[in-house]
Amino acid sequence: MAEYSKALSRYERSLEIRKIALPPNHPDLAASYNNIGEVYRGMGEYSKALSSYERSLEILKIVLPPNHPHFGASYNNIGLVYYNMGEYSKALSPYERSLEILKIALPPNHPDLATSYNNIGIVYINMGEYSKALSPLERSLEIRKIALPSNHPDFAQSYNNIGNVYINMGEYSKALSSYERSLEILKIALPPNHPDLAASYNNISSVYYNMGEYSKALSSYERSLEIRKIALPPNHPKLATSYSNIGLVYYNMGEYSKALSSLERALEVSKKSLPPMHPHLAFLKTSIENIKKEI
C-alpha cells in the first residue's frame, strides 16, 4: 500500500520483541532487518536500507549454509540499493554473487534466475557497456520463455531492456522491434491508461526520432502524453518530459510555433516539479530562446 511509515513502525516493534525473545542470530531477526530494509528502500532512504540489508546478511551467514537461496535474495537486495543510489559498479558485485548462489540453489530455468540476469544487464546498460548488457538480458529472456506464460508482464520488461541496449548501440530497427513487442504484451497485461504504457510509447517514439521519422515519433509521443495526463498528477516530471519531447520533434519538423508552445508547457511543469538549479530547466530555457530566434 506504500504506507511506509506505518509499515516501519510495525516492523521495528516486531524486531524489538524478537531481540528479547530470540537468540541474537536467529533467522527471524534476519527477516526483520530485511523487511525494514525494504521499507527504507521504498522511502528512498538508501543508506538506512543498506545498513538493514547488510545486518540481515550478517545473520544469514552465521545460521545458513553458504549457498542457501536466501543469500541470493539478500545479495540481490544489496545490489538493488546500490543501483538505486547510482553506484553501478558496487551494484554489479552483489548481483553477480546472487546469481552464483541461485545457479547452485535453483533449477536452471527458475524465474528468479531470469530476474538475476536481468538485473545484471540493467547495470551494464547504466554503465554504458551495452555489448556486455545484451548477453545477460537475452539469457533472462530465454529463461522466461520456458518458465512463464507467453504474455507475462516480465516479458515486456525483457523486450524493453533489450530495446534499450539496441537504441544505445544505434541499431534502431532492432530496438524498434523489441520495444513494439514489449508494448504488445503490456497492452494485454495492463489497463489502457497504465503509466508503463506511456513509457513504452515514449521509447518507440525515441527510436523514430533517432531515425529522423518525426511524424511517426510525434504520434507515439502524443499517445504517451495522453496516457500520462490521465495516469499522473498534473505537475509530474514525466509530463514535462512528454511536452519537451513533442517540442523537440516539432522543432526538427520546422514547426517552430508548435515547438515553442510545447517547450513552454514543459518549462511550466518543470518549474513546479524540479529544483531551481536542475540542468533540465536550463536546457528548456535555452531551447525556448533559440526557437524564438527562428520565429
Backbone hydrogen bonds, N-H to C=O, Kabsch-Sander energy under -0.5 kcal/mol:
donor,donor_aa,acceptor,acceptor_aa,energy
4,Y,2,A,-1.3
7,A,3,E,-2.1
8,L,4,Y,-2.9
9,S,5,S,-1.9
10,R,6,K,-1.6
11,Y,7,A,-2.6
12,E,8,L,-2.7
13,R,9,S,-1.8
14,S,10,R,-2.5
15,L,11,Y,-2.2
16,E,12,E,-2.2
17,I,13,R,-2.0
18,R,14,S,-2.4
19,K,15,L,-2.4
20,I,16,E,-1.2
21,A,17,I,-2.7
22,L,18,R,-2.3
26,H,23,P,-1.8
29,L,26,H,-1.5
30,A,26,H,-1.0
31,A,27,P,-1.9
32,S,28,D,-2.0
33,Y,29,L,-2.6
34,N,30,A,-2.3
35,N,31,A,-2.5
36,I,32,S,-2.4
37,G,33,Y,-2.2
38,E,34,N,-2.1
39,V,35,N,-1.9
40,Y,36,I,-2.4
41,R,37,G,-2.5
42,G,38,E,-2.2
43,M,39,V,-1.8
44,G,41,R,-1.1
45,E,40,Y,-2.5
46,Y,44,G,-1.4
49,A,45,E,-2.1
50,L,46,Y,-2.7
51,S,47,S,-1.9
52,S,48,K,-2.1
53,Y,49,A,-2.7
54,E,50,L,-2.6
55,R,51,S,-1.9
56,S,52,S,-2.2
57,L,53,Y,-2.3
58,E,54,E,-2.2
59,I,55,R,-1.7
60,L,56,S,-2.2
61,K,57,L,-2.2
62,I,58,E,-0.8
62,I,59,I,-0.9
63,V,59,I,-1.9
64,L,60,L,-2.3
68,H,65,P,-1.8
71,F,68,H,-1.8
72,G,68,H,-0.7
73,A,69,P,-1.6
74,S,70,H,-2.3
75,Y,71,F,-3.0
76,N,72,G,-1.9
77,N,73,A,-2.2
78,I,74,S,-1.8
79,G,75,Y,-2.5
80,L,76,N,-2.3
81,V,77,N,-1.8
82,Y,78,I,-2.1
83,Y,79,G,-2.4
84,N,80,L,-2.6
85,M,81,V,-1.8
86,G,83,Y,-1.6
87,E,82,Y,-2.5
88,Y,86,G,-1.3
91,A,87,E,-1.8
92,L,88,Y,-1.9
93,S,89,S,-1.0
95,Y,91,A,-1.9
96,E,92,L,-2.5
97,R,93,S,-2.2
98,S,94,P,-2.7
99,L,95,Y,-2.1
100,E,96,E,-2.2
101,I,97,R,-2.0
102,L,98,S,-2.5
103,K,99,L,-2.3
104,I,100,E,-1.0
105,A,101,I,-2.6
106,L,102,L,-2.3
110,H,107,P,-1.7
113,L,110,H,-1.3
114,A,110,H,-1.2
115,T,111,P,-2.1
116,S,112,D,-2.0
117,Y,113,L,-2.7
118,N,114,A,-2.4
119,N,115,T,-2.5
120,I,116,S,-1.9
121,G,117,Y,-2.3
122,I,118,N,-2.3
123,V,119,N,-1.8
124,Y,120,I,-2.1
125,I,121,G,-2.0
126,N,122,I,-2.2
127,M,123,V,-1.4
128,G,125,I,-1.4
129,E,124,Y,-2.5
130,Y,128,G,-1.1
133,A,129,E,-1.5
134,L,130,Y,-1.8
135,S,131,S,-0.9
137,L,133,A,-1.8
138,E,134,L,-2.5
139,R,135,S,-2.1
140,S,136,P,-2.4
141,L,137,L,-2.0
142,E,138,E,-2.3
143,I,139,R,-2.1
144,R,140,S,-2.3
145,K,141,L,-2.1
146,I,142,E,-1.1
146,I,143,I,-0.6
147,A,143,I,-2.7
148,L,144,R,-2.4
152,H,149,P,-1.9
155,F,152,H,-2.0
156,A,152,H,-0.7
157,Q,153,P,-1.5
158,S,154,D,-2.2
159,Y,155,F,-2.9
160,N,156,A,-2.4
161,N,157,Q,-2.6
162,I,158,S,-2.4
163,G,159,Y,-2.3
164,N,160,N,-2.1
165,V,161,N,-1.6
166,Y,162,I,-2.3
167,I,163,G,-2.6
168,N,164,N,-1.5
169,M,165,V,-1.4
170,G,167,I,-0.8
171,E,166,Y,-2.5
172,Y,170,G,-1.3
175,A,171,E,-2.1
176,L,172,Y,-2.8
177,S,173,S,-2.1
178,S,174,K,-2.1
179,Y,175,A,-2.8
180,E,176,L,-2.6
181,R,177,S,-1.8
182,S,178,S,-2.2
183,L,179,Y,-2.3
184,E,180,E,-2.2
185,I,181,R,-1.7
186,L,182,S,-2.3
187,K,183,L,-2.3
188,I,184,E,-1.0
188,I,185,I,-0.5
189,A,185,I,-2.4
190,L,186,L,-2.5
194,H,191,P,-1.8
197,L,194,H,-1.4
198,A,194,H,-1.1
199,A,195,P,-2.0
200,S,196,D,-1.8
201,Y,197,L,-2.6
202,N,198,A,-2.2
203,N,199,A,-2.0
204,I,200,S,-2.0
205,S,201,Y,-2.3
206,S,202,N,-1.9
207,V,203,N,-1.5
208,Y,204,I,-2.0
209,Y,205,S,-2.9
210,N,206,S,-2.2
211,M,207,V,-1.7
212,G,209,Y,-1.3
213,E,208,Y,-2.6
214,Y,212,G,-1.3
217,A,213,E,-2.1
218,L,214,Y,-2.7
219,S,215,S,-1.8
220,S,216,K,-1.7
221,Y,217,A,-2.5
222,E,218,L,-2.5
223,R,219,S,-1.7
224,S,220,S,-2.4
225,L,221,Y,-2.3
226,E,222,E,-2.4
227,I,223,R,-2.0
228,R,224,S,-2.3
229,K,225,L,-2.4
230,I,226,E,-1.1
231,A,227,I,-2.9
232,L,228,R,-2.3
236,H,233,P,-1.9
239,L,236,H,-1.4
240,A,236,H,-1.2
241,T,237,P,-2.0
242,S,238,K,-2.1
243,Y,239,L,-2.6
244,S,240,A,-2.5
245,N,241,T,-2.7
246,I,242,S,-2.4
247,G,243,Y,-2.4
248,L,244,S,-2.2
249,V,245,N,-1.9
250,Y,246,I,-2.5
251,Y,247,G,-2.2
252,N,248,L,-2.1
253,M,249,V,-1.5
254,G,251,Y,-1.3
255,E,250,Y,-2.5
256,Y,254,G,-1.3
259,A,255,E,-2.1
260,L,256,Y,-2.6
261,S,257,S,-2.1
262,S,258,K,-2.1
263,L,259,A,-2.5
264,E,260,L,-2.4
265,R,261,S,-1.8
266,A,262,S,-2.2
267,L,263,L,-2.4
268,E,264,E,-2.2
269,V,265,R,-2.2
270,S,266,A,-2.6
271,K,267,L,-2.3
272,K,268,E,-0.7
272,K,269,V,-0.8
273,S,269,V,-1.1
274,L,270,S,-2.5
278,H,275,P,-2.1
281,L,278,H,-1.3
282,A,278,H,-1.0
283,F,279,P,-2.1
284,L,280,H,-2.4
285,K,281,L,-2.4
286,T,282,A,-2.3
287,S,283,F,-2.5
288,I,284,L,-2.5
289,E,285,K,-2.1
290,N,286,T,-2.3
291,I,287,S,-2.1
292,K,288,I,-2.2
293,K,289,E,-1.2
294,E,290,N,-0.7
294,E,291,I,-1.1
295,I,291,I,-1.2
